[in-house]
Amino acid sequence: MAENPTIRRALISVTDKSGVAEFARALEDEFGVEVISTGGTARALEEAGVTVRAIDDFTGFPEMMDGRVKTLHPKVHGALLARRDSEKHMAEVAEHGIELIDLVVVNLYEFEKTVAKPDVTFADAIEHIDIGGPSMLRSAAKNAAAVTVVVDPADYDVVLAEMRENGGATTLATRRKLQRKVYATTAAYDTAIATWLAAQPLPGEEAPEAEALPTSMGIELEKVEDLRYGENPQQSAAVYRFSDDFAALGSSAFPLVGAEQLNGKPLSYNNYLDADAAWNLVREFDQPAIVILKHQNPCGSAIADDITSAYDRAFSCDPKSAFGGIIAANREVTLSLVEHINENKQFVEVLIAPSYAPDALELLQKKKNLRVLATGGVGAHAQVEVRSIDGGMLVQGVDEVSEDPATFTCPTDRKPTDDEMAEMLFAWRVCKGVKSNAILISKDKMGIGMGPGQPNRVDSALLACERADDFCEREGLEKGGYACASDAFFPFRDNVDTLAAHGVTCIIQPGGSIRDDESIEACNEHGIAMVFTGARHFRH
């Protein structure tokens, strides 16, 4: 067998017909390739002037069962799987009158698009499970030593170029590359079907049996782009998007990966990490909100009646740290907001928001390096997140502040006022986005003091209070009157004593320490109202 067999016969059966007629005409006109085809593909090729041999003529057996059975035939799979270097195989090919197929061009029924339709029925979804297509792809790819298999229309020109250079043949290296793409495609296709079926109720069920996370999980990733480098220049990196089937596990409707970039140079690895953290946090709020994030921590956060006022308040929290940060908005970015960014001379790495007013975008685009991302909406968080670890992956439900304040308890003598409760709820949401151990000090719905990532909570509390005091001094405000949120319980009363010394009047925390009584006693001594939520929000 020649190392690179000449392509003499091709089987073409595609759902995505873009470019296929031109490809088939080139095969026929330039190389004299015989084209076998099925159903709608055959009609499209014939209309384009390609001479087509029908599949039933090739197999000697009619298409049947509404097209469910047409290529599932020994003459098709024998033609694909026969080893050209095997005398036994070639003898059997001759004995059974099998005509070898050298090229297969197949893409699959659009199952994912079908099940994404809101009115899809179970029966319709089942009919869009391709059987013959994956079978042909697998057979052809298994025999890549001799057979060229194309699953992606983007590879038509690659194949033609090689045939032109090699007298109508392709190289083994290219056939192996195409082989890899086939099995990645069929694996993703089967995963999409399995994931969708798992979400469908069985007969007699109103809903499928609850399973927080599936027993097995196939995650198909599609590369979006290579990045210049990772967290550091010596690390290679790329960004990938989840395939559509992963959406069944609760992907966000308006994710970061998928946002439209309207301006600026490509995002870096660290840009993606920070933009994701900022975007996830700003979506915690129903009111107009701004989060300014730096190195995975919200150095500025605020809500207001309008998005520009929210920005002004968030920026005032820590102007020094805001330099070179990420801005996330949960409302359309207006011209006035952009003007205020410029007036502050704030250098911004990334601005992410659902949309932009035309005049705001025009002004933003004058800064060539500013990365501007439009998500198209806000919507709910994703429901599942994954992290790689050595040898595997961690999968968990995405953390969000969903606790009902009606379930909170107040163990202290003094109960919070309505204003204090509203302030604590703001701080509680922002604190979720601060690295653990996390303390967040707020005043007037602004995150003015942040204590992130310290190995003990007292240091986090002290750091947060010092930053809050700096804010008040900078803004000419009286220190104190602060609300405090802690992402986890206080292990000792020294946390409360530190907070009280800096003017904290109310605290929200999960509770649950074996020394809660000591913290409660300290609050009572200092006149602090403390609320237990019963839920923690670690962020590592």
ZILIN-V893844 format. One record per pair of residues at least 12 apart in sequence whose ideal C-beta (glycine too) atoms are under 6 Angstrom apart, sorted by the first residue. I is the first residue (numbers start at 1). J is the second residue. D is the distance in whole Angstrom. If there is no record, write none. Layout:
i=I j=J d=D
i=I j=J d=D
This chain:
i=1 j=84 d=4
i=1 j=85 d=4
i=4 j=166 d=6
i=4 j=169 d=4
i=4 j=171 d=6
i=5 j=102 d=6
i=5 j=146 d=5
i=6 j=168 d=4
i=6 j=169 d=5
i=7 j=33 d=6
i=7 j=102 d=4
i=7 j=103 d=5
i=7 j=168 d=6
i=8 j=102 d=6
i=9 j=34 d=5
i=9 j=101 d=5
i=9 j=102 d=6
i=10 j=27 d=6
i=10 j=33 d=5
i=10 j=35 d=5
i=10 j=103 d=4
i=11 j=36 d=5
i=11 j=101 d=5
i=11 j=104 d=5
i=12 j=35 d=6
i=12 j=37 d=5
i=12 j=41 d=6
i=12 j=105 d=4
i=13 j=38 d=5
i=13 j=41 d=5
i=13 j=106 d=5
i=14 j=41 d=5
i=14 j=107 d=5
i=15 j=107 d=5
i=15 j=109 d=6
i=15 j=110 d=6
i=16 j=107 d=5
i=17 j=44 d=5
i=18 j=153 d=5
i=19 j=153 d=5
i=19 j=156 d=5
i=21 j=45 d=6
i=21 j=48 d=4
i=23 j=156 d=4
i=24 j=45 d=5
i=24 j=50 d=5
i=25 j=50 d=6
i=26 j=160 d=5
i=28 j=50 d=6
i=31 j=168 d=5
i=35 j=50 d=6
i=35 j=52 d=5
i=36 j=53 d=5
i=36 j=58 d=5
i=37 j=52 d=5
i=38 j=55 d=5
i=38 j=70 d=5
i=55 j=70 d=6
i=59 j=73 d=4
i=59 j=75 d=5
i=61 j=73 d=6
i=71 j=132 d=4
i=71 j=136 d=6
i=72 j=132 d=6
i=75 j=98 d=5
i=77 j=139 d=5
i=78 j=98 d=5
i=79 j=98 d=5
i=79 j=100 d=5
i=79 j=101 d=4
i=80 j=101 d=6
i=80 j=139 d=4
i=80 j=140 d=5
i=80 j=143 d=6
i=80 j=147 d=6
i=81 j=139 d=5
i=81 j=143 d=5
i=84 j=146 d=5
i=103 j=148 d=5
i=104 j=136 d=6
i=104 j=140 d=4
i=104 j=149 d=5
i=105 j=150 d=5
i=106 j=133 d=5
i=106 j=136 d=5
i=106 j=137 d=5
i=107 j=151 d=6
i=108 j=130 d=4
i=108 j=133 d=5
i=108 j=189 d=6
i=109 j=128 d=5
i=109 j=130 d=4
i=111 j=128 d=5
i=111 j=192 d=6
i=112 j=192 d=5
i=112 j=244 d=4
i=114 j=128 d=4
i=115 j=196 d=5
i=129 j=193 d=6
i=134 j=186 d=5
i=137 j=182 d=5
i=137 j=186 d=6
i=141 j=179 d=4
i=141 j=182 d=4
i=144 j=175 d=4
i=144 j=176 d=6
i=144 j=179 d=4
i=148 j=170 d=5
i=148 j=175 d=5
i=149 j=178 d=5
i=149 j=182 d=5
i=151 j=181 d=6
i=151 j=182 d=5
i=151 j=185 d=5
i=162 j=174 d=6
i=188 j=220 d=4
i=188 j=243 d=5
i=191 j=218 d=3
i=191 j=220 d=6
i=191 j=245 d=5
i=192 j=245 d=4
i=195 j=245 d=5
i=195 j=248 d=5
i=199 j=248 d=5
i=213 j=395 d=6
i=220 j=243 d=4
i=221 j=240 d=4
i=222 j=241 d=5
i=223 j=238 d=6
i=223 j=240 d=5
i=224 j=239 d=5
i=224 j=241 d=5
i=225 j=239 d=6
i=226 j=238 d=5
i=227 j=269 d=5
i=230 j=269 d=5
i=231 j=269 d=6
i=237 j=269 d=5
i=239 j=272 d=6
i=241 j=257 d=5
i=249 j=384 d=5
i=250 j=382 d=6
i=250 j=383 d=3
i=250 j=384 d=5
i=251 j=382 d=5
i=252 j=381 d=6
i=252 j=382 d=4
i=253 j=379 d=4
i=254 j=375 d=4
i=254 j=376 d=6
i=254 j=377 d=4
i=254 j=379 d=5
i=256 j=275 d=6
i=256 j=276 d=5
i=256 j=279 d=5
i=259 j=373 d=4
i=259 j=375 d=5
i=260 j=374 d=5
i=261 j=373 d=6
i=262 j=372 d=4
i=262 j=374 d=6
i=263 j=364 d=6
i=263 j=365 d=5
i=263 j=370 d=6
i=263 j=372 d=4
i=264 j=369 d=6
i=264 j=370 d=5
i=264 j=371 d=4
i=264 j=372 d=6
i=265 j=369 d=5
i=267 j=371 d=6
i=271 j=349 d=6
i=271 j=350 d=5
i=274 j=293 d=5
i=274 j=326 d=5
i=275 j=326 d=5
i=275 j=350 d=5
i=275 j=352 d=5
i=277 j=293 d=6
i=277 j=296 d=5
i=278 j=291 d=5
i=278 j=293 d=4
i=278 j=326 d=5
i=278 j=328 d=4
i=279 j=328 d=5
i=279 j=352 d=5
i=281 j=298 d=6
i=281 j=433 d=4
i=282 j=328 d=4
i=282 j=330 d=5
i=283 j=378 d=6
i=284 j=401 d=6
i=284 j=429 d=4
i=285 j=303 d=6
i=287 j=303 d=4
i=288 j=304 d=6
i=288 j=306 d=6
i=288 j=307 d=5
i=288 j=310 d=5
i=288 j=331 d=5
i=289 j=303 d=5
i=289 j=310 d=6
i=289 j=330 d=5
i=290 j=302 d=6
i=290 j=310 d=4
i=290 j=311 d=5
i=290 j=314 d=4
i=290 j=329 d=6
i=291 j=328 d=5
i=292 j=314 d=5
i=292 j=322 d=5
i=292 j=325 d=5
i=292 j=327 d=6
i=293 j=325 d=6
i=293 j=326 d=5
i=294 j=321 d=5
i=294 j=325 d=4
i=297 j=434 d=6
i=297 j=435 d=6
i=297 j=452 d=5
i=298 j=430 d=6
i=298 j=433 d=5
i=299 j=318 d=4
i=299 j=321 d=4
i=300 j=314 d=4
i=300 j=315 d=6
i=300 j=317 d=4
i=300 j=318 d=6
i=300 j=322 d=5
i=301 j=314 d=6
i=301 j=430 d=5
i=301 j=447 d=4
i=302 j=314 d=4
i=302 j=446 d=4
i=303 j=445 d=5
i=307 j=329 d=6
i=307 j=331 d=4
i=307 j=337 d=6
i=308 j=336 d=5
i=308 j=337 d=5
i=308 j=340 d=6
i=311 j=337 d=5
i=311 j=340 d=6
i=313 j=446 d=5
i=315 j=344 d=6
i=317 j=446 d=6
i=317 j=447 d=6
i=317 j=448 d=5
i=322 j=346 d=6
i=323 j=347 d=5
i=324 j=347 d=5
i=324 j=349 d=6
i=326 j=349 d=6
i=326 j=350 d=5
i=327 j=348 d=6
i=327 j=351 d=5
i=328 j=352 d=5
i=329 j=353 d=4
i=330 j=378 d=5
i=332 j=355 d=5
i=333 j=353 d=5
i=333 j=356 d=5
i=333 j=360 d=5
i=334 j=357 d=5
i=334 j=360 d=6
i=335 j=357 d=6
i=335 j=359 d=5
i=335 j=360 d=5
i=338 j=360 d=5
i=338 j=363 d=5
i=338 j=364 d=6
i=348 j=370 d=6
i=350 j=371 d=4
i=351 j=372 d=5
i=352 j=373 d=4
i=354 j=375 d=5
i=354 j=377 d=5
i=354 j=378 d=5
i=355 j=374 d=6
i=381 j=398 d=5
i=381 j=400 d=5
i=382 j=398 d=5
i=383 j=398 d=6
i=385 j=398 d=5
i=399 j=537 d=6
i=401 j=429 d=5
i=401 j=432 d=6
i=403 j=533 d=5
i=403 j=535 d=5
i=408 j=531 d=5
i=408 j=533 d=6
i=409 j=532 d=5
i=410 j=531 d=5
i=411 j=520 d=5
i=412 j=520 d=6
i=412 j=523 d=5
i=412 j=524 d=6
i=412 j=529 d=6
i=412 j=530 d=5
i=413 j=524 d=5
i=414 j=527 d=6
i=414 j=529 d=5
i=415 j=529 d=6
i=416 j=506 d=5
i=416 j=529 d=4
i=420 j=506 d=4
i=423 j=442 d=6
i=423 j=483 d=4
i=424 j=483 d=5
i=424 j=506 d=6
i=424 j=508 d=4
i=426 j=442 d=6
i=426 j=445 d=5
i=427 j=440 d=5
i=427 j=442 d=4
i=427 j=483 d=5
i=427 j=485 d=4
i=428 j=485 d=5
i=428 j=508 d=5
i=430 j=447 d=5
i=431 j=485 d=4
i=431 j=487 d=5
i=432 j=537 d=4
i=434 j=450 d=6
i=434 j=452 d=5
i=435 j=452 d=4
i=435 j=453 d=4
i=435 j=539 d=6
i=436 j=487 d=6
i=436 j=538 d=5
i=436 j=539 d=6
i=436 j=540 d=6
i=437 j=454 d=5
i=437 j=457 d=5
i=437 j=460 d=5
i=438 j=452 d=6
i=438 j=487 d=4
i=439 j=451 d=4
i=439 j=460 d=4
i=439 j=461 d=5
i=439 j=464 d=4
i=439 j=486 d=6
i=440 j=485 d=5
i=441 j=464 d=5
i=441 j=468 d=4
i=441 j=482 d=5
i=441 j=484 d=6
i=442 j=483 d=5
i=443 j=482 d=6
i=448 j=468 d=5
i=448 j=471 d=4
i=449 j=464 d=4
i=449 j=465 d=6
i=449 j=467 d=4
i=449 j=468 d=3
i=450 j=464 d=6
i=451 j=463 d=4
i=451 j=464 d=3
i=457 j=495 d=5
i=458 j=494 d=5
i=458 j=495 d=6
i=458 j=498 d=6
i=461 j=495 d=5
i=461 j=498 d=5
i=461 j=499 d=6
i=462 j=498 d=6
i=465 j=502 d=4
i=468 j=482 d=6
i=479 j=503 d=6
i=480 j=503 d=2
i=481 j=505 d=6
i=482 j=503 d=6
i=482 j=504 d=5
i=483 j=506 d=5
i=484 j=499 d=5
i=484 j=504 d=5
i=484 j=507 d=5
i=485 j=508 d=5
i=486 j=509 d=4
i=487 j=537 d=5
i=487 j=538 d=6
i=488 j=510 d=6
i=488 j=536 d=5
i=489 j=509 d=6
i=489 j=510 d=5
i=489 j=511 d=6
i=489 j=512 d=5
i=489 j=513 d=4
i=490 j=519 d=5
i=491 j=513 d=6
i=493 j=518 d=4
i=493 j=519 d=5
i=493 j=522 d=4
i=496 j=519 d=5
i=496 j=522 d=4
i=496 j=523 d=6
i=497 j=522 d=6
i=500 j=526 d=4
i=506 j=529 d=5
i=507 j=530 d=4
i=508 j=531 d=5
i=510 j=533 d=5
i=510 j=535 d=6
i=510 j=536 d=4
i=511 j=532 d=3
